[in-house]
Amino acid sequence: QLQLVESGGGLVQPGGSLRLSCTASAVIPDYYAIGWFRQAPESEREWVSCISTSDGPTYYTDSVKGRFTISKDNAKTTVYLQMNDLKPEDTAVYSCAAEPGGLHCSHDPTLYNYWGQGTRVSVSS
């Protein structure tokens, strides 16, 4: 079983940056894709970004392209989400999740079988 723990959230002003971490309890197997989702108050959960299996391609939702970067450390235990030029609409609880066999990184959260508890990001002046 893979346990995931997010960290790095906080309060930041518009235009600021945060780096979220998703740390796994063990080396993330190559057949897992790791995705980031977010959920704003009174909104549906939204897929944000994903790094495919075996450190393959990375994917982003349109609203964060050019501002967010997903990466994995060399030890393959932590996935990062670098968030730059943050906007108030980025305010949400961000969660990471693991999708087995996620070669193309599904946007469907039901296909992800391991989840972290989430970390809150607030963007406000």
C-alpha positions in Angstrom: 0.0 0.0 0.0 1.3 3.4 -0.9 0.7 6.2 1.6 1.0 9.8 0.3 1.5 12.9 2.4 1.2 16.5 0.9 2.9 19.5 2.3 3.9 23.0 1.3 0.5 24.7 1.3 -0.1 28.1 2.8 -1.2 31.7 2.3 0.4 33.6 -0.5 -0.3 36.9 -2.3 -1.3 37.0 -5.9 1.7 36.6 -8.1 3.5 34.6 -5.5 4.8 31.0 -5.6 4.5 27.9 -3.6 6.0 24.4 -4.0 3.8 21.5 -2.9 5.3 18.1 -2.1 3.7 14.7 -2.3 5.9 12.3 -0.3 5.3 8.6 -0.6 5.8 6.0 2.1 8.0 4.0 -0.3 9.6 4.4 -3.7 6.9 5.1 -6.2 6.6 2.1 -8.5 7.2 3.0 -12.2 3.7 1.8 -13.1 2.0 4.5 -11.1 1.2 7.9 -12.4 1.0 10.7 -9.8 -1.6 13.4 -10.2 -2.5 16.5 -8.4 -6.1 17.5 -7.9 -7.7 20.5 -6.2 -11.0 21.3 -4.7 -12.2 24.8 -4.0 -15.0 25.5 -1.6 -18.4 24.5 -3.0 -16.7 23.2 -6.2 -16.1 19.9 -7.8 -12.7 18.2 -7.5 -10.5 19.3 -10.4 -7.6 17.5 -12.0 -4.6 19.9 -12.2 -1.5 18.0 -13.3 0.1 14.6 -13.6 3.4 12.9 -14.2 3.0 9.7 -16.2 4.3 6.3 -15.4 8.1 5.7 -15.6 8.7 9.5 -15.4 7.0 9.9 -18.7 5.2 12.9 -20.1 3.7 15.6 -17.8 0.2 17.0 -18.3 -1.5 20.2 -17.1 -5.0 21.6 -17.1 -5.2 24.6 -19.3 -5.6 27.1 -16.5 -2.2 26.3 -15.0 -0.1 25.7 -18.1 3.0 27.9 -18.1 2.6 28.6 -14.3 2.8 25.1 -12.7 5.5 22.5 -13.1 5.2 18.9 -11.9 8.4 16.9 -11.3 9.7 13.9 -9.4 12.8 13.6 -7.3 15.6 11.2 -8.3 14.8 9.0 -5.3 11.3 8.6 -6.7 9.7 9.1 -3.4 8.5 12.7 -3.8 6.5 14.5 -6.5 6.6 18.3 -6.5 4.1 20.8 -7.9 5.9 24.1 -8.3 3.2 26.8 -8.6 4.2 30.3 -9.8 2.2 33.4 -10.5 -0.5 32.2 -8.3 -4.0 33.7 -8.7 -6.9 33.9 -6.3 -8.7 31.3 -8.4 -5.9 28.8 -7.5 -7.2 28.8 -3.9 -8.2 25.2 -3.0 -7.2 22.1 -1.1 -4.6 20.3 -3.2 -4.3 16.6 -3.1 -2.0 14.1 -4.7 -3.0 10.7 -5.8 -1.6 7.6 -7.5 -3.0 6.0 -10.6 -1.9 2.4 -11.4 -1.0 2.0 -15.0 -1.6 5.7 -15.6 0.3 5.9 -18.9 -1.7 8.9 -20.1 -2.7 10.3 -16.7 -6.5 10.1 -16.4 -8.5 13.1 -15.3 -11.0 10.7 -13.5 -10.3 10.7 -9.8 -12.0 7.3 -9.4 -9.1 5.7 -11.2 -6.6 6.8 -8.6 -6.5 4.4 -5.7 -4.1 6.1 -3.2 -4.7 9.6 -2.0 -3.1 12.0 0.4 -5.0 14.1 3.0 -4.5 17.4 1.1 -2.8 20.7 1.8 -4.6 24.0 1.7 -3.5 26.8 -0.7 -4.9 30.3 -0.2 -4.1 33.1 -2.6 -5.2 36.4 -1.4 -4.0 40.0 -0.9 
